[in-house]
Structures are given as C-alpha cells and as structure tokens.
C-alpha cells in the first residue's frame, strides 16, 4: 500500500467511526448511499494522526432537518434542535452526541451571520467552509470524500482559505481568528501569504464580532502547544491588543513547559494585563480566571523563593507555577530544576491551629482573632512547618 493509501486507511480503521453508535446513526441517515458523511475536524485530525475528541463528530447530510428529526425520533434517539435555523440537529445515542447539518449554500451574509438554503450539492457545501483542510468528508465505510482536493493542503499542514480569502472573511469575520488559530494548531505557525494579507486587510472590520465568539477562539488558541509567534503576528496586524512584553513571556514559557496550556498562559498575561480586563474582553469563565490567578500568585512566591508558602497555599497550581515563575524570572533549565527539586522535598502538613484554639486563650472572635491566626500561620510557614501546636500557642498574643 502506498503512503497515501496508508494515510487514507486511518479513516477506515478509526475507532470513532467503527463504534456501533456512529455506524447506527450513519445507517439511519442513508450513510451507505453516501447521503450522510462525517465532516471536519475529526476527519482532518485522523488523516494527520493527531489526537481528537472521539465525541466531537459532526455529520453533513443531504436530508432536511425535519427528515433527520423524524428518523431519529422514530429510532428512539434523543433529538435537540440546537441550530435548526441553520439546518443543524443534535442527536444523542448512548454516549455519542453528534451535530447533523444539512448541506447548505450561502444566500446572504453580513460578516456575522448568514442566510442559507439547503441543498444536495456536496461541492457547494464544501465551498462555504473556511479552509481546505476542513472541507474533508468520510463515508460510513471510511472512504475519503475530498470535493475540493484539500487533502494535499491537509497533509502539508497548509492553512489555506477556500477560494478567495477576502470573500470567506466577508462571510464570517471570525474566520480571521480561526485562520490564526489553525495556523498555530495545525500549520506550525506558518502563515499562508494570501490568507495573512486578507486578515490584515480585514483588521479594522472586526469590532462588530461578539466578544463571546472572539473569546472562544482566543481560549482555544491559548491551549495549543505553540502560539507566541502567532500572537505576535496578530499584534503586528492590529488584530490583537497585547503588550509585546506579554508575548515575550509567552515565548519564554513555551521554551520551558513540557506541555503548554491555557491557564499558565492566562497567568502570564495577567502579569501584564489586569485579569478582570482579560475576563471581560474575552468573556472568560470564573474558573479560568481563578485558575490563572492562583498560578500567578504561586509563581510570584516561587520567584521570591518563598517555596514553603507557595506549596502550602497553592498546592494544585504548583506544577504550572514553576514554569510560569521560570518565565517571569528568566531562569535557565538549571535554576528551574533546582526549584523543582526543592519543592519535591517539601512535606506540607496541615496548619495545627484553628480559631477555637485562640478563643480558648481569651482572644475574642472577630478581626483581631483573624489577624492573630494569620500571624501565627505565617510564622509557622517561615519556620519550614517546624513549629508545633504547643509552640504556636505559646507565641499567641493573649488579650
């Protein structure tokens, strides 16, 4: 079998495609006749032998949404009209949830939303997608369907707009952000010349995009292994308002971290940009912000070599905080390793006192008690956790 044959065979033996739930849904929607196919990311990443969530399966179909709904309900599947105005119905069977979208072509678009009509022309459906590497389909038997000949771009990891880049961006201006995200995640931070030029030309037209949509793209972008060069390109194109020192910190982090990911990057951004501003600009979740803030706080303690306090106060953030600290302080591998070894030797016990212990000494409940408990806790941390309960009680300032 040729190398290309080996690559295409990945689809035929893909676990996500051969699982009974996927096969049942495809059979239900005339997949054997080629009327329904898997499309998009999971096809692309399977061909590239990249990891992809097996639950993230999108289907394209010639069947109208009403027919998809009727068949699915008759077969006992759960049906949700999640995007019915755009022809999308979500089906659930067992642990598999999949979006099924009727083939479409654009009738009208304003750069944020499109008016579409349904059809049965697979090439027209492919033409309205963003990049050639995302216009790949897989049949029920794993046969690759490539109406725009995007396989070469996919295998070469070229992120190239379908047709005219300016027209694709005019249809949906979020594609500017998607161009940079996919260039980072799949293109090795190399940018197609025509695509980049079109994104630069569109930079001044992105203000009407919903912050939630932009934030979702940025959040995903900050989760890919290498992104600093991409962020710099976006900054140079006036698409991203980010201080150059922040990008420098991210570049340093990428050199040091074995597996860069979202929260440490947000922590580094929060070192130069207010975390609440980041949250409002990109509509970040409270969990994302809390995770970033904890990592940054722990990292700052580590930079000051207050390792006991970092380990005690932020145990869950410690591993990421070391890489962030190394980036903030510009440590080399030896310095980072020395800190890791010291942290690994630490055995952090529970603080041996509580508020009731001080109340029994005559310290009234309230602000004074809280301050005294905090003072004793700090003394315990600074002692390397060596002060025991009796020693701490002896240090307490009785009223």
Secondary structure, 3 states (H helix, E strand, C coil): CCHHHHHHHHHHCCHHHHCHHHHHHHHHCCHHHCCEEEECHHHHHHHCCCCCCCCCEEEEECCCHHHHHHHHHHCCCEEEEEEHHHCEEEEEECCEEEEEEECEEEEEECECCEEEEECCCHHHHHHCCCEHHHCCEECCCCCEECCCCCHHHHHHCCCCECCCHHHHHHHECCHHHHHHHHHHHCCCCCCCHHHHHHHHHCHHHCCCCCHHHHHHHHHHHCCCCCCHHHHHHHHHCCCCCCCHHHHHHHHHHHHHCCCCCHHHHHHHHHCCCCHHHHHHHHCCCHHHHHHHHHHHHHHHHHHCCCHHHHHHHCHHHHHHHHHHHHHHHCCCHHHHHHHHHHHHHCCCCCCCCCHHHHHCCCCCCCHHHHHHHHHHHHHHHHCCCCCCHHHHHHHCCCC
